[in-house]
């Protein structure tokens, strides 16, 4: 029989997280990396017409991570916020952005081929 230890979770203002994973994050997670991603996303969003919704979601997630990982005071109200739901929503929006960006590049490539012909 396999001996599986029980999961240990820590309750945070934004939902439960795995206690071991949280400690590992606290030891080595680079929260400024999320801010650098925001800067890169700004450049991409300008290319696509200037949408800011994803940027706002990323900054909200960054604030939540600062609270959970680094113990910073809450800046995002915790009443209805769940870090997992925020991350999942952001992932969906980033996938849609990537799909749209891919479509733009496909159209540009097709136009370029048409001009060469």
MOPAC internal coordinates of N, CA, C and O (Angstrom, degrees):
PM7 1SCF
backbone

  N    0.0000 0     0.00 0     0.00 0    0    0    0
  C    1.4400 1     0.00 0     0.00 0    1    0    0
  C    1.5295 1   109.50 1     0.00 0    2    1    0
  O    1.2310 1   120.91 1   -38.29 1    3    2    1
  N    1.3172 1   115.86 1   141.71 1    3    2    1
  C    1.4620 1   121.50 1  -179.51 1    5    3    2
  C    1.5240 1   108.96 1   -84.40 1    6    5    3
  O    1.2310 1   121.47 1   -48.63 1    7    6    5
  N    1.3166 1   114.80 1   131.37 1    7    6    5
  C    1.4553 1   120.52 1   178.21 1    9    7    6
  C    1.5289 1   108.53 1   -95.21 1   10    9    7
  O    1.2310 1   120.19 1   -74.95 1   11   10    9
  N    1.3098 1   117.24 1   105.05 1   11   10    9
  C    1.4580 1   122.61 1   179.45 1   13   11   10
  C    1.5212 1   108.08 1  -104.91 1   14   13   11
  O    1.2310 1   120.49 1   -62.27 1   15   14   13
  N    1.3311 1   116.67 1   117.73 1   15   14   13
  C    1.4635 1   118.24 1   179.56 1   17   15   14
  C    1.5238 1   110.37 1   -67.76 1   18   17   15
  O    1.2310 1   120.63 1   -30.36 1   19   18   17
  N    1.3121 1   116.41 1   149.64 1   19   18   17
  C    1.4679 1   118.77 1   179.27 1   21   19   18
  C    1.5309 1   110.57 1   -66.05 1   22   21   19
  O    1.2310 1   121.48 1   -34.48 1   23   22   21
  N    1.3054 1   114.77 1   145.52 1   23   22   21
  C    1.4639 1   119.71 1   177.75 1   25   23   22
  C    1.5215 1   109.11 1   -68.90 1   26   25   23
  O    1.2310 1   121.44 1   -37.05 1   27   26   25
  N    1.2944 1   114.85 1   142.95 1   27   26   25
  C    1.4615 1   118.50 1   176.31 1   29   27   26
  C    1.5250 1   107.77 1  -115.57 1   30   29   27
  O    1.2310 1   121.28 1   -56.88 1   31   30   29
  N    1.3103 1   115.15 1   123.12 1   31   30   29
  C    1.4501 1   120.67 1  -177.77 1   33   31   30
  C    1.5141 1   110.32 1  -115.31 1   34   33   31
  O    1.2310 1   121.46 1   -30.31 1   35   34   33
  N    1.3062 1   114.81 1   149.69 1   35   34   33
  C    1.4531 1   120.79 1   174.76 1   37   35   34
  C    1.5203 1   107.18 1  -114.64 1   38   37   35
  O    1.2310 1   120.62 1   -47.22 1   39   38   37
  N    1.3036 1   116.43 1   132.78 1   39   38   37
  C    1.4599 1   121.33 1   178.18 1   41   39   38
  C    1.5249 1   108.07 1   -83.28 1   42   41   39
  O    1.2310 1   121.04 1   -51.78 1   43   42   41
  N    1.3352 1   115.61 1   128.22 1   43   42   41
  C    1.4659 1   121.80 1   177.28 1   45   43   42
  C    1.5281 1   107.85 1  -119.83 1   46   45   43
  O    1.2310 1   120.09 1   -10.24 1   47   46   45
  N    1.3111 1   117.43 1   169.76 1   47   46   45
  C    1.4736 1   118.97 1   177.54 1   49   47   46
  C    1.5292 1   113.14 1   -60.47 1   50   49   47
  O    1.2310 1   120.41 1   160.68 1   51   50   49
  N    1.3357 1   116.81 1   -19.32 1   51   50   49
  C    1.4622 1   121.01 1  -176.09 1   53   51   50
  C    1.5215 1   112.76 1  -113.86 1   54   53   51
  O    1.2310 1   120.13 1  -157.22 1   55   54   53
  N    1.3000 1   117.36 1    22.78 1   55   54   53
  C    1.4573 1   121.48 1   177.19 1   57   55   54
  C    1.5189 1   112.19 1   116.34 1   58   57   55
  O    1.2310 1   121.26 1    -5.16 1   59   58   57
  N    1.3296 1   115.19 1   174.84 1   59   58   57
  C    1.4616 1   121.09 1  -179.76 1   61   59   58
  C    1.5212 1   110.48 1   -80.45 1   62   61   59
  O    1.2310 1   121.26 1   -36.39 1   63   62   61
  N    1.3360 1   115.20 1   143.61 1   63   62   61
  C    1.4629 1   121.60 1   175.15 1   65   63   62
  C    1.5227 1   108.41 1  -134.86 1   66   65   63
  O    1.2310 1   120.96 1   -24.86 1   67   66   65
  N    1.3078 1   115.78 1   155.14 1   67   66   65
  C    1.4575 1   121.59 1   177.32 1   69   67   66
  C    1.5288 1   108.46 1   -65.91 1   70   69   67
  O    1.2310 1   120.18 1   -54.49 1   71   70   69
  N    1.3239 1   117.27 1   125.51 1   71   70   69
  C    1.4662 1   122.03 1  -175.10 1   73   71   70
  C    1.5246 1   112.31 1   -63.48 1   74   73   71
  O    1.2310 1   119.95 1   138.50 1   75   74   73
  N    1.3270 1   117.71 1   -41.50 1   75   74   73
  C    1.4711 1   120.92 1  -179.46 1   77   75   74
  C    1.5248 1   110.05 1   -67.21 1   78   77   75
  O    1.2310 1   120.52 1   135.21 1   79   78   77
  N    1.3253 1   116.61 1   -44.79 1   79   78   77
  C    1.4677 1   120.13 1   178.90 1   81   79   78
  C    1.5256 1   110.64 1   -62.36 1   82   81   79
  O    1.2310 1   120.22 1   141.51 1   83   82   81
  N    1.3236 1   117.18 1   -38.49 1   83   82   81
  C    1.4589 1   120.84 1   178.61 1   85   83   82
  C    1.5210 1   110.70 1   -62.85 1   86   85   83
  O    1.2310 1   120.17 1   135.16 1   87   86   85
  N    1.3198 1   117.28 1   -44.84 1   87   86   85
  C    1.4651 1   119.84 1   178.34 1   89   87   86
  C    1.5250 1   111.10 1   -62.18 1   90   89   87
  O    1.2310 1   120.24 1   139.72 1   91   90   89
  N    1.3284 1   117.14 1   -40.28 1   91   90   89
  C    1.4657 1   120.45 1   177.16 1   93   91   90
  C    1.5243 1   110.91 1   -62.85 1   94   93   91
  O    1.2310 1   120.25 1   139.83 1   95   94   93
  N    1.3306 1   117.13 1   -40.17 1   95   94   93
  C    1.4617 1   120.56 1   177.28 1   97   95   94
  C    1.5208 1   110.88 1   -64.29 1   98   97   95
  O    1.2310 1   120.75 1   137.42 1   99   98   97
  N    1.3106 1   116.18 1   -42.58 1   99   98   97
  C    1.4675 1   119.58 1  -179.55 1  101   99   98
  C    1.5201 1   111.56 1   -62.01 1  102  101   99
  O    1.2310 1   120.68 1   149.21 1  103  102  101
  N    1.3236 1   116.31 1   -30.79 1  103  102  101
  C    1.4597 1   120.18 1  -179.64 1  105  103  102
  C    1.5219 1   113.22 1   -76.37 1  106  105  103
  O    1.2310 1   119.61 1   155.89 1  107  106  105
  N    1.3436 1   118.36 1   -24.11 1  107  106  105
  C    1.4495 1   116.60 1  -173.23 1  109  107  106
  C    1.5112 1   117.93 1  -149.27 1  110  109  107
  O    1.2310 1   119.09 1  -173.53 1  111  110  109
  N    1.3305 1   119.34 1     6.47 1  111  110  109
  C    1.4597 1   119.35 1  -177.33 1  113  111  110
  C    1.5168 1   110.42 1   -80.48 1  114  113  111
  O    1.2310 1   121.19 1   -44.97 1  115  114  113
  N    1.3040 1   115.34 1   135.03 1  115  114  113
  C    1.4605 1   122.48 1  -178.32 1  117  115  114
  C    1.5286 1   108.65 1   -99.88 1  118  117  115
  O    1.2310 1   120.15 1   -91.36 1  119  118  117
  N    1.3582 1   117.32 1    88.64 1  119  118  117
  C    1.4642 1   118.76 1  -177.96 1  121  119  118
  C    1.5266 1   112.57 1   -61.69 1  122  121  119
  O    1.2310 1   118.43 1   149.18 1  123  122  121
  N    1.3392 1   120.59 1   -30.82 1  123  122  121
  C    1.4697 1   118.61 1   175.23 1  125  123  122
  C    1.5354 1   112.95 1   -61.17 1  126  125  123
  O    1.2310 1   120.41 1   161.40 1  127  126  125
  N    1.3275 1   116.82 1   -18.60 1  127  126  125
  C    1.4629 1   120.14 1   176.40 1  129  127  126
  C    1.5306 1   109.98 1   -59.37 1  130  129  127
  O    1.2310 1   119.94 1   142.83 1  131  130  129
  N    1.3229 1   117.72 1   -37.17 1  131  130  129
  C    1.4629 1   120.90 1   177.08 1  133  131  130
  C    1.5271 1   111.06 1   -63.84 1  134  133  131
  O    1.2310 1   120.32 1   142.16 1  135  134  133
  N    1.3289 1   116.99 1   -37.84 1  135  134  133
  C    1.4649 1   119.60 1   178.53 1  137  135  134
  C    1.5255 1   111.07 1   -68.10 1  138  137  135
  O    1.2310 1   120.27 1   143.27 1  139  138  137
  N    1.3249 1   117.08 1   -36.73 1  139  138  137
  C    1.4706 1   119.61 1   175.83 1  141  139  138
  C    1.5270 1   110.02 1   -64.06 1  142  141  139
  O    1.2310 1   120.48 1   143.74 1  143  142  141
  N    1.3185 1   116.70 1   -36.26 1  143  142  141
  C    1.4598 1   120.69 1   176.95 1  145  143  142
  C    1.5298 1   110.61 1   -64.31 1  146  145  143
  O    1.2310 1   120.25 1   143.20 1  147  146  145
  N    1.3257 1   117.12 1   -36.80 1  147  146  145
  C    1.4654 1   120.93 1   176.92 1  149  147  146
  C    1.5273 1   109.68 1   -60.85 1  150  149  147
  O    1.2310 1   120.18 1   136.21 1  151  150  149
  N    1.3256 1   117.26 1   -43.79 1  151  150  149
  C    1.4645 1   120.57 1   178.65 1  153  151  150
  C    1.5237 1   111.44 1   -60.91 1  154  153  151
  O    1.2310 1   120.40 1   136.17 1  155  154  153
  N    1.3280 1   116.83 1   -43.83 1  155  154  153
  C    1.4639 1   120.39 1   178.87 1  157  155  154
  C    1.5220 1   110.75 1   -66.18 1  158  157  155
  O    1.2310 1   120.87 1   142.68 1  159  158  157
  N    1.3156 1   115.94 1   -37.32 1  159  158  157
  C    1.4572 1   120.42 1   179.18 1  161  159  158
  C    1.5240 1   111.09 1   -66.09 1  162  161  159
  O    1.2310 1   120.10 1   143.65 1  163  162  161
  N    1.3353 1   117.40 1   -36.35 1  163  162  161
  C    1.4617 1   120.65 1   177.33 1  165  163  162
  C    1.5233 1   110.98 1   -57.98 1  166  165  163
  O    1.2310 1   120.44 1   135.96 1  167  166  165
  N    1.3281 1   116.76 1   -44.04 1  167  166  165
  C    1.4652 1   120.71 1   179.10 1  169  167  166
  C    1.5256 1   110.47 1   -62.33 1  170  169  167
  O    1.2310 1   120.43 1   137.43 1  171  170  169
  N    1.3140 1   116.79 1   -42.57 1  171  170  169
  C    1.4655 1   121.50 1   179.40 1  173  171  170
  C    1.5206 1   110.81 1   -66.23 1  174  173  171
  O    1.2310 1   120.00 1   138.58 1  175  174  173
  N    1.3243 1   117.60 1   -41.42 1  175  174  173
  C    1.4621 1   119.89 1  -176.98 1  177  175  174
  C    1.5250 1   111.28 1   -69.79 1  178  177  175
  O    1.2310 1   119.73 1   147.69 1  179  178  177
  N    1.3233 1   118.12 1   -32.31 1  179  178  177
  C    1.4636 1   120.20 1   175.31 1  181  179  178
  C    1.5218 1   110.22 1   -62.01 1  182  181  179
  O    1.2310 1   121.25 1   140.70 1  183  182  181
  N    1.3145 1   115.22 1   -39.30 1  183  182  181
  C    1.4591 1   121.49 1   178.40 1  185  183  182
  C    1.5286 1   110.98 1   -62.17 1  186  185  183
  O    1.2310 1   120.53 1   151.17 1  187  186  185
  N    1.3355 1   116.59 1   -28.83 1  187  186  185
  C    1.4640 1   121.29 1  -175.03 1  189  187  186
  C    1.5277 1   113.07 1  -101.20 1  190  189  187
  O    1.2310 1   120.05 1  -174.77 1  191  190  189
  N    1.3019 1   117.50 1     5.23 1  191  190  189
  C    1.4614 1   118.59 1   177.31 1  193  191  190
  C    1.5132 1   115.18 1   114.10 1  194  193  191
  O    1.2310 1   119.70 1  -174.02 1  195  194  193
  N    1.3125 1   118.18 1     5.98 1  195  194  193
  C    1.4495 1   121.14 1   171.20 1  197  195  194
  C    1.5115 1   118.08 1    86.17 1  198  197  195
  O    1.2310 1   118.89 1  -153.51 1  199  198  197
  N    1.3230 1   119.73 1    26.49 1  199  198  197
  C    1.4640 1   120.83 1   178.14 1  201  199  198
  C    1.5285 1   110.59 1   -67.38 1  202  201  199
  O    1.2310 1   120.41 1   -41.55 1  203  202  201
  N    1.3325 1   116.82 1   138.45 1  203  202  201
  C    1.4706 1   120.41 1  -177.87 1  205  203  202
  C    1.5243 1   113.01 1  -115.33 1  206  205  203
  O    1.2310 1   119.65 1   176.76 1  207  206  205
  N    1.3125 1   118.28 1    -3.24 1  207  206  205
  C    1.4682 1   120.57 1  -175.79 1  209  207  206
  C    1.5230 1   111.76 1   -59.99 1  210  209  207
  O    1.2310 1   119.95 1   135.73 1  211  210  209
  N    1.3224 1   117.69 1   -44.27 1  211  210  209
  C    1.4650 1   120.65 1  -178.77 1  213  211  210
  C    1.5187 1   109.93 1   -66.97 1  214  213  211
  O    1.2310 1   120.45 1   140.87 1  215  214  213
  N    1.3172 1   116.75 1   -39.13 1  215  214  213
  C    1.4619 1   120.98 1   178.04 1  217  215  214
  C    1.5305 1   109.82 1   -59.49 1  218  217  215
  O    1.2310 1   120.80 1   134.64 1  219  218  217
  N    1.3220 1   116.08 1   -45.36 1  219  218  217
  C    1.4670 1   120.52 1   179.52 1  221  219  218
  C    1.5252 1   111.42 1   -62.94 1  222  221  219
  O    1.2310 1   120.49 1   139.49 1  223  222  221
  N    1.3423 1   116.67 1   -40.51 1  223  222  221
  C    1.4663 1   120.52 1   177.99 1  225  223  222
  C    1.5292 1   110.82 1   -63.10 1  226  225  223
  O    1.2310 1   120.89 1   138.33 1  227  226  225
  N    1.3284 1   115.90 1   -41.67 1  227  226  225
  C    1.4610 1   120.32 1  -179.20 1  229  227  226
  C    1.5263 1   110.95 1   -65.87 1  230  229  227
  O    1.2310 1   120.21 1   139.33 1  231  230  229
  N    1.3146 1   117.21 1   -40.67 1  231  230  229
  C    1.4687 1   120.37 1   177.51 1  233  231  230
  C    1.5304 1   111.19 1   -66.45 1  234  233  231
  O    1.2310 1   120.40 1   143.45 1  235  234  233
  N    1.3273 1   116.84 1   -36.55 1  235  234  233
  C    1.4721 1   120.57 1   176.85 1  237  235  234
  C    1.5310 1   109.80 1   -64.52 1  238  237  235
  O    1.2310 1   120.61 1   135.16 1  239  238  237
  N    1.3311 1   116.43 1   -44.84 1  239  238  237
  C    1.4579 1   120.49 1   178.52 1  241  239  238
  C    1.5289 1   110.48 1   -63.19 1  242  241  239
  O    1.2310 1   120.21 1   140.36 1  243  242  241
  N    1.3279 1   117.21 1   -39.64 1  243  242  241
  C    1.4663 1   121.42 1   177.39 1  245  243  242
  C    1.5270 1   110.63 1   -59.56 1  246  245  243
  O    1.2310 1   120.29 1   135.98 1  247  246  245
  N    1.3185 1   117.06 1   -44.02 1  247  246  245
  C    1.4677 1   120.57 1   179.13 1  249  247  246
  C    1.5244 1   111.00 1   -62.73 1  250  249  247
  O    1.2310 1   120.56 1   140.21 1  251  250  249
  N    1.3217 1   116.53 1   -39.79 1  251  250  249
  C    1.4638 1   120.35 1   178.57 1  253  251  250
  C    1.5278 1   110.58 1   -65.59 1  254  253  251
  O    1.2310 1   120.57 1   138.17 1  255  254  253
  N    1.3281 1   116.52 1   -41.83 1  255  254  253
  C    1.4685 1   120.82 1   179.18 1  257  255  254
  C    1.5227 1   110.24 1   -63.21 1  258  257  255
  O    1.2310 1   120.14 1   138.52 1  259  258  257
  N    1.3259 1   117.34 1   -41.48 1  259  258  257
  C    1.4678 1   119.69 1   178.02 1  261  259  258
  C    1.5258 1   111.12 1   -57.96 1  262  261  259
  O    1.2310 1   120.39 1   139.95 1  263  262  261
  N    1.3182 1   116.86 1   -40.05 1  263  262  261
  C    1.4626 1   120.61 1   178.80 1  265  263  262
  C    1.5233 1   110.91 1   -66.07 1  266  265  263
  O    1.2310 1   120.45 1   132.46 1  267  266  265
  N    1.3298 1   116.75 1   -47.54 1  267  266  265
  C    1.4650 1   120.55 1  -175.57 1  269  267  266
  C    1.5222 1   112.22 1   -72.69 1  270  269  267
  O    1.2310 1   120.16 1   132.85 1  271  270  269
  N    1.3224 1   117.30 1   -47.15 1  271  270  269
  C    1.4640 1   120.90 1  -172.48 1  273  271  270
  C    1.5225 1   112.04 1   -83.73 1  274  273  271
  O    1.2310 1   120.32 1   137.25 1  275  274  273
  N    1.3334 1   116.99 1   -42.75 1  275  274  273
  C    1.4590 1   119.52 1  -173.67 1  277  275  274
  C    1.5240 1   114.14 1  -105.76 1  278  277  275
  O    1.2310 1   120.29 1   177.17 1  279  278  277
  N    1.3340 1   117.06 1    -2.83 1  279  278  277
  C    1.4610 1   119.79 1   176.54 1  281  279  278
  C    1.5156 1   115.15 1    75.90 1  282  281  279
  O    1.2310 1   119.98 1  -162.63 1  283  282  281
  N    1.3221 1   117.64 1    17.37 1  283  282  281
  C    1.4609 1   121.98 1   178.09 1  285  283  282
  C    1.5358 1   108.66 1   -68.15 1  286  285  283
  O    1.2310 1   120.58 1   -31.64 1  287  286  285
  N    1.3271 1   116.49 1   148.36 1  287  286  285
  C    1.4672 1   120.53 1   179.30 1  289  287  286
  C    1.5277 1   110.92 1   -58.14 1  290  289  287
  O    1.2310 1   120.96 1   -30.35 1  291  290  289
  N    1.3174 1   115.77 1   149.65 1  291  290  289
  C    1.4623 1   121.62 1  -179.65 1  293  291  290
  C    1.5227 1   111.29 1   -58.55 1  294  293  291
  O    1.2310 1   121.04 1   -48.76 1  295  294  293
  N    1.3344 1   115.62 1   131.24 1  295  294  293
  C    1.4603 1   120.93 1   171.86 1  297  295  294
  C    1.5224 1   110.35 1  -118.71 1  298  297  295
  O    1.2310 1   120.65 1   166.00 1  299  298  297
  N    1.3312 1   116.37 1   -14.00 1  299  298  297
  C    1.4631 1   122.61 1   175.58 1  301  299  298
  C    1.5211 1   106.32 1  -110.31 1  302  301  299
  O    1.2310 1   119.65 1   -55.93 1  303  302  301
  N    1.3389 1   118.28 1   124.07 1  303  302  301
  C    1.4680 1   119.61 1   179.29 1  305  303  302
  C    1.5261 1   111.08 1   -54.16 1  306  305  303
  O    1.2310 1   120.88 1   -45.61 1  307  306  305
  N    1.3154 1   115.92 1   134.39 1  307  306  305
  C    1.4648 1   120.78 1  -174.08 1  309  307  306
  C    1.5253 1   113.53 1   -90.36 1  310  309  307
  O    1.2310 1   119.44 1   171.34 1  311  310  309
  N    1.3271 1   118.68 1    -8.66 1  311  310  309
  C    1.4626 1   121.02 1  -173.72 1  313  311  310
  C    1.5206 1   112.77 1   -52.60 1  314  313  311
  O    1.2310 1   120.26 1   129.71 1  315  314  313
  N    1.3102 1   117.12 1   -50.29 1  315  314  313
  C    1.4653 1   119.42 1  -176.08 1  317  315  314
  C    1.5224 1   112.15 1  -121.16 1  318  317  315
  O    1.2310 1   120.01 1  -165.36 1  319  318  317
  N    1.3140 1   117.59 1    14.64 1  319  318  317
  C    1.4600 1   120.98 1  -176.89 1  321  319  318
  C    1.5253 1   110.91 1   -95.39 1  322  321  319
  O    1.2310 1   120.94 1   -47.66 1  323  322  321
  N    1.3135 1   115.80 1   132.34 1  323  322  321
  C    1.4625 1   122.54 1   175.37 1  325  323  322
  C    1.5217 1   107.09 1  -129.25 1  326  325  323
  O    1.2310 1   120.36 1   -58.26 1  327  326  325
  N    1.3162 1   116.93 1   121.74 1  327  326  325
  C    1.4589 1   120.03 1  -175.78 1  329  327  326
  C    1.5209 1   111.93 1   -59.29 1  330  329  327
  O    1.2310 1   120.30 1   146.75 1  331  330  329
  N    1.3354 1   117.03 1   -33.25 1  331  330  329
  C    1.4672 1   119.83 1  -178.89 1  333  331  330
  C    1.5206 1   110.75 1   -69.87 1  334  333  331
  O    1.2310 1   120.22 1   139.59 1  335  334  333
  N    1.3200 1   117.19 1   -40.41 1  335  334  333
  C    1.4675 1   120.40 1   178.13 1  337  335  334
  C    1.5238 1   110.59 1   -67.19 1  338  337  335
  O    1.2310 1   120.53 1   140.56 1  339  338  337
  N    1.3373 1   116.59 1   -39.44 1  339  338  337
  C    1.4664 1   120.35 1   177.67 1  341  339  338
  C    1.5261 1   110.71 1   -62.52 1  342  341  339
  O    1.2310 1   120.72 1   134.76 1  343  342  341
  N    1.3294 1   116.23 1   -45.24 1  343  342  341
  C    1.4657 1   120.41 1  -179.52 1  345  343  342
  C    1.5274 1   111.20 1   -64.65 1  346  345  343
  O    1.2310 1   120.53 1   139.68 1  347  346  345
  N    1.3161 1   116.59 1   -40.32 1  347  346  345
  C    1.4680 1   120.33 1   179.87 1  349  347  346
  C    1.5310 1   111.17 1   -66.31 1  350  349  347
  O    1.2310 1   120.39 1   139.02 1  351  350  349
  N    1.3123 1   116.86 1   -40.98 1  351  350  349
  C    1.4620 1   121.16 1   177.94 1  353  351  350
  C    1.5272 1   110.59 1   -63.44 1  354  353  351
  O    1.2310 1   120.91 1   136.82 1  355  354  353
  N    1.3230 1   115.87 1   -43.18 1  355  354  353
  C    1.4609 1   120.66 1   178.42 1  357  355  354
  C    1.5229 1   110.67 1   -63.03 1  358  357  355
  O    1.2310 1   120.36 1   137.62 1  359  358  357
  N    1.3180 1   116.92 1   -42.38 1  359  358  357
  C    1.4615 1   120.72 1   178.58 1  361  359  358
  C    1.5290 1   110.67 1   -59.40 1  362  361  359
  O    1.2310 1   120.37 1   135.15 1  363  362  361
  N    1.3173 1   116.89 1   -44.85 1  363  362  361
  C    1.4663 1   121.13 1   179.21 1  365  363  362
  C    1.5289 1   110.82 1   -60.87 1  366  365  363
  O    1.2310 1   120.68 1   135.79 1  367  366  365
  N    1.3254 1   116.30 1   -44.21 1  367  366  365
  C    1.4642 1   120.09 1  -179.79 1  369  367  366
  C    1.5278 1   111.82 1   -66.82 1  370  369  367
  O    1.2310 1   120.33 1   141.65 1  371  370  369
  N    1.3351 1   116.97 1   -38.35 1  371  370  369
  C    1.4659 1   119.91 1   177.85 1  373  371  370
  C    1.5251 1   111.25 1   -66.58 1  374  373  371
  O    1.2310 1   120.45 1   141.89 1  375  374  373
  N    1.3229 1   116.74 1   -38.11 1  375  374  373
  C    1.4665 1   119.78 1   176.82 1  377  375  374
  C    1.5249 1   110.56 1   -63.79 1  378  377  375
  O    1.2310 1   120.15 1   138.98 1  379  378  377
  N    1.3234 1   117.32 1   -41.02 1  379  378  377
  C    1.4665 1   120.86 1   178.08 1  381  379  378
  C    1.5256 1   110.68 1   -64.96 1  382  381  379
  O    1.2310 1   120.40 1   139.69 1  383  382  381
  N    1.3329 1   116.84 1   -40.31 1  383  382  381
  C    1.4607 1   120.92 1   177.49 1  385  383  382
  C    1.5238 1   110.96 1   -63.14 1  386  385  383
  O    1.2310 1   120.72 1   136.07 1  387  386  385
  N    1.3251 1   116.24 1   -43.93 1  387  386  385
  C    1.4650 1   120.16 1   179.13 1  389  387  386
  C    1.5255 1   110.57 1   -62.35 1  390  389  387
  O    1.2310 1   120.26 1   139.24 1  391  390  389
  N    1.3178 1   117.10 1   -40.76 1  391  390  389
  C    1.4653 1   121.37 1   178.68 1  393  391  390
  C    1.5272 1   110.15 1   -63.70 1  394  393  391
  O    1.2310 1   120.41 1   135.32 1  395  394  393
  N    1.3342 1   116.82 1   -44.68 1  395  394  393
  C    1.4643 1   120.84 1   179.64 1  397  395  394
  C    1.5208 1   110.87 1   -64.71 1  398  397  395
  O    1.2310 1   120.83 1   137.93 1  399  398  397
  N    1.3186 1   116.02 1   -42.07 1  399  398  397
  C    1.4674 1   120.25 1   179.81 1  401  399  398
  C    1.5253 1   110.31 1   -64.57 1  402  401  399
  O    1.2310 1   120.22 1   139.78 1  403  402  401
  N    1.3163 1   117.18 1   -40.22 1  403  402  401
  C    1.4570 1   121.49 1   177.07 1  405  403  402
  C    1.5266 1   109.82 1   -60.82 1  406  405  403
  O    1.2310 1   120.29 1   137.63 1  407  406  405
  N    1.3316 1   117.05 1   -42.37 1  407  406  405
  C    1.4612 1   121.30 1   178.90 1  409  407  406
  C    1.5145 1   112.06 1   -62.28 1  410  409  407
  O    1.2310 1   120.42 1   139.23 1  411  410  409
  N    1.3260 1   116.81 1   -40.77 1  411  410  409
  C    1.4648 1   120.89 1   178.03 1  413  411  410
  C    1.5197 1   110.04 1   -61.64 1  414  413  411
  O    1.2310 1   120.45 1   134.34 1  415  414  413
  N    1.3341 1   116.74 1   -45.66 1  415  414  413
  C    1.4663 1   119.97 1  -179.54 1  417  415  414
  C    1.5236 1   111.35 1   -66.23 1  418  417  415
  O    1.2310 1   120.02 1   144.50 1  419  418  417
  N    1.3226 1   117.57 1   -35.50 1  419  418  417
  C    1.4654 1   120.87 1   177.07 1  421  419  418
  C    1.5260 1   110.04 1   -63.90 1  422  421  419
  O    1.2310 1   120.41 1   136.26 1  423  422  421
  N    1.3287 1   116.83 1   -43.74 1  423  422  421
  C    1.4644 1   120.92 1   178.77 1  425  423  422
  C    1.5192 1   111.51 1   -63.71 1  426  425  423
  O    1.2310 1   120.48 1   137.95 1  427  426  425
  N    1.3280 1   116.68 1   -42.05 1  427  426  425
  C    1.4624 1   120.15 1   178.60 1  429  427  426
  C    1.5204 1   110.90 1   -62.94 1  430  429  427
  O    1.2310 1   120.46 1   138.94 1  431  430  429
  N    1.3267 1   116.73 1   -41.06 1  431  430  429
  C    1.4659 1   120.55 1   178.97 1  433  431  430
  C    1.5262 1   110.65 1   -65.15 1  434  433  431
  O    1.2310 1   120.02 1   139.78 1  435  434  433
  N    1.3212 1   117.57 1   -40.22 1  435  434  433
  C    1.4660 1   121.04 1   179.02 1  437  435  434
  C    1.5255 1   110.57 1   -65.49 1  438  437  435
  O    1.2310 1   120.24 1   138.55 1  439  438  437
  N    1.3274 1   117.15 1   -41.45 1  439  438  437
  C    1.4646 1   120.65 1   177.58 1  441  439  438
  C    1.5192 1   110.70 1   -63.01 1  442  441  439
  O    1.2310 1   120.64 1   139.12 1  443  442  441
  N    1.3146 1   116.38 1   -40.88 1  443  442  441
  C    1.4621 1   121.16 1   179.49 1  445  443  442
  C    1.5300 1   110.34 1   -63.02 1  446  445  443
  O    1.2310 1   120.22 1   136.78 1  447  446  445
  N    1.3209 1   117.18 1   -43.22 1  447  446  445
  C    1.4708 1   120.62 1   178.54 1  449  447  446
  C    1.5230 1   110.83 1   -64.34 1  450  449  447
  O    1.2310 1   120.39 1   141.72 1  451  450  449
  N    1.3348 1   116.85 1   -38.28 1  451  450  449
  C    1.4609 1   121.20 1   179.39 1  453  451  450
  C    1.5259 1   110.40 1   -64.98 1  454  453  451
  O    1.2310 1   120.55 1   139.67 1  455  454  453
  N    1.3146 1   116.55 1   -40.33 1  455  454  453
  C    1.4666 1   120.80 1   179.93 1  457  455  454
  C    1.5183 1   111.57 1   -67.64 1  458  457  455
  O    1.2310 1   120.27 1   148.15 1  459  458  457
  N    1.3309 1   117.09 1   -31.85 1  459  458  457
  C    1.4647 1   120.85 1   179.72 1  461  459  458
  C    1.5229 1   111.87 1   -75.04 1  462  461  459
  O    1.2310 1   120.32 1   153.55 1  463  462  461
  N    1.3121 1   116.99 1   -26.45 1  463  462  461
  C    1.4711 1   120.82 1  -175.08 1  465  463  462
  C    1.4972 1   113.27 1   -76.17 1  466  465  463
  O    1.2310 1   120.10 1   180.00 1  467  466  465

